[in-house]
Amino acid sequence: MPAYWIAHVTVTDPARYKGYQALAPQAFAKFGGKFLARGGASDSPEGAGFERHVVIEFPDLATARACYASPEYSVAKAERDGAARVMITMVEGL
């Protein structure tokens, strides 16, 4: 059953965030992640707003979790720390 990362992001340091953008896709590809939404126009009719919204599909929840815990993603995340406000949710699909 597929699973999804749903990430809400507000970039606070665009120059530093570019390091994350350069590294994270490699981790997603290694774990079969497929971008379904990345940035683009959006609305947040309820709750705290974020600038960007990303949805990544993985083969299953275990793989989504493994990607997040991977050394590859850890390196990318370190580049993002201090450069963005982020909320990530992993959810099993239907």
C-alpha positions in Angstrom: 0.0 0.0 0.0 1.5 3.4 -0.9 2.4 5.9 1.7 3.0 9.7 1.5 5.2 12.3 3.0 3.3 15.5 3.3 5.7 18.4 4.0 4.8 21.9 4.8 7.7 24.3 4.5 8.5 28.0 4.9 12.0 28.8 3.8 13.7 31.3 6.1 17.2 31.2 4.5 17.0 30.6 0.7 20.7 30.4 0.1 21.2 27.7 2.8 18.0 25.8 1.7 19.5 25.3 -1.7 21.9 22.7 -0.1 18.9 20.7 1.0 17.3 21.0 -2.4 20.4 19.6 -4.0 20.8 16.6 -1.7 17.3 15.5 -0.7 16.1 14.2 -4.1 18.9 11.6 -4.1 17.5 10.1 -0.9 14.0 10.1 -2.3 15.0 8.4 -5.5 17.0 5.7 -3.6 13.8 4.8 -1.7 11.5 5.0 -4.7 10.0 8.4 -3.8 7.9 10.1 -6.5 7.0 13.8 -6.2 3.2 14.3 -6.6 3.3 18.0 -5.6 6.2 20.3 -5.0 5.6 24.0 -4.4 3.2 25.6 -6.8 0.0 27.6 -6.1 -1.7 26.6 -2.8 -4.3 27.7 -0.3 -4.4 27.1 3.5 -8.0 27.8 4.5 -7.4 26.5 8.0 -4.4 26.3 10.4 -1.0 27.9 10.4 0.2 28.7 6.9 3.3 27.6 5.2 4.8 28.8 1.9 5.4 25.5 0.2 3.7 22.1 0.2 5.3 18.9 -1.0 3.7 15.4 -1.4 6.0 12.4 -2.1 4.7 9.0 -2.7 6.6 5.9 -1.5 5.9 2.2 -2.1 4.8 1.8 1.6 5.1 3.4 5.1 8.1 1.3 6.1 10.0 2.7 3.0 8.9 6.2 3.8 10.2 5.8 7.3 13.5 4.3 6.1 14.0 7.2 3.8 13.6 9.7 6.6 16.0 7.7 8.8 18.6 7.1 6.1 22.1 8.6 6.1 21.4 10.3 2.7 18.4 12.1 4.1 20.2 13.0 7.4 22.9 14.8 5.4 20.2 16.7 3.4 18.2 17.5 6.6 21.4 18.9 8.2 21.6 21.4 5.3 18.0 22.4 5.9 18.3 22.9 9.7 18.1 26.6 10.4 17.0 27.4 6.9 13.3 26.6 7.0 10.3 25.9 9.3 9.1 22.4 8.4 6.3 20.1 9.3 6.4 16.5 7.9 3.7 14.0 8.2 3.9 10.4 6.9 0.6 8.8 6.1 -0.5 5.4 4.7 -2.5 5.6 1.5 -5.7 3.8 0.6 
